[in-house]
Amino acid sequence: MILTLEGGGQIPGDLIESAVLRSDLAPVPVTLEAVIRTTGTDDLSSMLAEGRTVTTGLGDVMHIAKTVPTISAVAAQGDTPVSAVQITAMLDDCKRVSYRRDRALIKERATLGAIYRAAGAKVNVDGDFAVPRFSCLVGGTPSFHIAQVLQEEGGVVRWKKGRLQFFRLVDLFKQSSVMALPNIDAQDVKSEFLERHEVPWFFSLDESGSLIYGARETARSVRFSPFTNALRLRNMSDPLLVRKVVPRAAFSSHVCAGDVIDFVGGVPLAVITAAHVFKSGSDGHGRELYSRFWLGGLS
């Protein structure tokens, strides 16, 4: 896996003990976790401090939100003691939406992209739409409220080719598949019992004070959502659910959340999370390179 420092220097591959690049259908759509060997006193340690950035091989700039010194599995290299740092980073363009607010953010009839930018992000949204109302009070985290907006709209955001894109859930499955996998490589995840406990249906009040409902054909938990129309109530009751997990596929860094994967003898499913794993083997445990996918369908 290629990781480049702020100054433009590439981190040598043998110093990257492990790295996991994740793509998610989430308000902050790309994250990185890596363990990188250092001597504890070299320039590399300072370049991996909290607040710095690293750039992935796909060109995405990642903001380091957490750095934890740790002990490398290799205690020494010659006469030089070797330590390591574990970093957790997030997409730099979207980082501000994950921070607590010191001022309230309240919008009416603003686009999703305008909400992102008002929260401090540096993105435009392909397929943008207007949000009737948005509020994130002092001490709140905008990403939580953006996730709620997306659930009400019946859609998701994903990051691909340097762009933040909005898709409605039904439109995800109109895309061409990016790869095909044999069904035998996947673990099925399906339980009607758990779905009824974890996926609620919603109700609200219309302008006259009458009750309006979302999808309530099956017995589930019930939640009230104020100022929500019938269409949004139904969207909130019909989320994307994990149906399969592919624990170890060939390394496929081109596959990101929101893509569609075909299964031989099965139905196409959307990628909810794609985790691309690199282990250099410099810790003595052998080199590994693979991708892991969490795939979903509509409830």
Secondary structure, 3 states (H helix, E strand, C coil): CCEEECCCCECCHHHEEEEEEEEECCCCCEEEEEEEEECCCCHHHHHCCCCCEEEECCCCEEEEEEEEEEEEEEEEECCEEEEEEEEEEEEHHHHHHHCCCCCCEEEEEEEHHHHHHHCCCCCCEECCCEEEEEEECCCCCHHHHHHHHHHHHCEEEEEECCEEEEEEHHHHCCCCCCEEEEHHHCEECCCHHHHHHHCCEEEEECCCCCEEECCCCCCCCEEECCCCCHHHHHHHCCCEEEEEEEEEEECCCCCCCCCEEEEECCCCEEEEEEEEEEECCCCCCCCEEEEEEEEEEEC
